Amino acid sequence: MQLTEPAPAKLNLALHVRRRRLDGRHELETLFAFCTDGDLLRAEPADGLSLHVTGPFASALDGEQDNLVLRAASKLAVHAGVEAGAALTLVKNLPIASGIGGGSADAAATLRLLTRLWSIDPSHASSVAPELGADVPACLLSMTALGSGVGDELALVDDPAISGQPVLLVNPLVAVPTGSVFAAWDGVDRGPLDDWREGRNDLETPARAIAPVTGDVLDWLGRQEGATFVRMTGSGATCFALFVDESRRDRAQAAVPADWWRLATFLR
């Protein structure tokens, strides 16, 4: 028996950083949205826990000592008192350190997948998710949601302007470490998130300073015919554009510079 579970790419339609906390983390307000495409997890019963990584970006995880997928599986087994194992396969389609929640989405998909494989109560996954990272609870839902606190306090959002929107993700294949970007934030609270369309990503300025090519990607997307909304997601360097229709999104995808990664997809 083999089960599969998608790990949809995460987007921050807006991301307002409000303050730096004493514990070093940041209070923020963000609108999470998710794509119909991303990484993929497979699992089948086994005596122990193992992970095989394949896909276009598998090599980026070679030698990783603390993979979030295995950490999620181990924590879930302990929390639920499960002695069974699983042979896991991760199809790594998304670039790493790119602001689209790749690791968090993979961990969340692991929790959902093993909840089914091991036939355990989903509450165990909900309890474990915050221990794995601030974005993991949102990725566990993989539904449009307003995030507050460090991003783990969630309120579902029903916005017809989001679901089904054609979107193009572009990354210049420059890894931007999340910690470095947050550390470079200037500490200025520029106000709450009221409307994602009028909002901002407060991490864009430090991300541009660390990886100036991020600005090139944003400028390029803004010039594409039919692009109605352009923004960087997370801590970068992935940027995205919403389009008025699928055909103009696809024309833009075909024109993306050859050395940049791209994904034409839809918002869930």
Secondary structure, 3 states (H helix, E strand, C coil): CCEEEEEEEEEEEEEEEEEECCCCCEEEEEEEEEEEEEEEEEEECCCCEEEEEECCCHHHHCCCCCCHHHHHHHHHHHHHCCCCCEEEEEECCCCCCCCCCHHHHHHHHHHHHHHHHCCCCCHHHHHHHHHHCCCHHHHHHCCCEEEECCCCEEEECCCCCCCCCEEEEEECCCCCCHHHHHHCCCCCCCCCCCCHHHCCECCHHHHHHHCCHHHHHHHHHHCCCCEEEEEECCCCCCEEEEECCHHHHHHHHHHCCCCCEEEEEEEC
